[in-house]
Amino acid sequence: MKKIIESNDLERIAKEISADCAMLGYIDEESIDDISMYAERIHASADELRRIADNAESAREGT
């Protein structure tokens, strides 16, 4: 069976998302602008997960 998803990629992305979400808990009035930065980072991680899922689906279908 061919491995189509690297688990270390998924683990890395999960850690990045977790860290970014955790940092949202430390937002105060002085760092309110950081919310959009963390949102962009989480969005980028979600996009990366979608690309991995799409690639895995294509590999599974043999396309």
RAJO-V809512 format. One record per residue. RES is the residue in three letters. PHI is phi in whole degrees, 0 to 359 (none if undefined). PSI is psi in whole degrees, -180 to 180 (* if undefined). D_CENTER is the distance of its C-alpha to the mean C-alpha in Angstrom with 2 decimals. Layout:
res: <RES,RES>
phi: <PHI,PHI>
psi: <PSI,PSI>
d_center: <D_CENTER,D_CENTER>
//
This chain:
res: <MET,LYS,LYS,ILE,ILE,GLU,SER,ASN,ASP,LEU,GLU,ARG,ILE,ALA,LYS,GLU,ILE,SER,ALA,ASP,CYS,ALA,MET,LEU,GLY,TYR,ILE,ASP,GLU,GLU,SER,ILE,ASP,ASP,ILE,SER,MET,TYR,ALA,GLU,ARG,ILE,HIS,ALA,SER,ALA,ASP,GLU,LEU,ARG,ARG,ILE,ALA,ASP,ASN,ALA,GLU,SER,ALA,ARG,GLU,GLY,THR>
phi: <none,278,280,248,230,277,296,292,294,295,297,297,297,299,294,297,296,299,295,295,295,298,295,298,289,256,289,232,300,285,244,302,292,290,303,294,297,294,298,296,294,294,298,297,295,297,298,295,297,297,297,298,297,297,296,295,298,296,294,294,278,80,261>
psi: <131,131,123,-11,128,117,-28,-29,-46,-41,-43,-46,-43,-40,-40,-46,-44,-44,-43,-41,-41,-39,-26,-25,-14,9,131,-172,-34,-23,21,-31,-19,-18,-46,-34,-47,-37,-42,-41,-42,-40,-43,-40,-40,-40,-40,-40,-40,-41,-42,-45,-43,-44,-40,-42,-43,-41,-39,-37,-11,22,*>
d_center: <26.06,23.63,20.24,17.70,14.36,13.94,13.10,12.47,9.51,8.04,9.44,8.16,4.38,6.03,8.28,6.50,5.42,8.92,10.59,9.76,10.94,13.83,14.88,15.42,18.17,20.01,20.36,24.07,26.35,26.17,22.41,21.90,20.79,17.71,16.27,15.55,13.96,11.45,11.00,10.49,7.86,5.87,7.07,6.26,2.49,4.25,6.81,5.86,5.69,8.79,10.34,10.22,11.74,14.19,15.23,15.81,17.81,19.78,20.52,21.66,23.89,25.14,24.53>
//
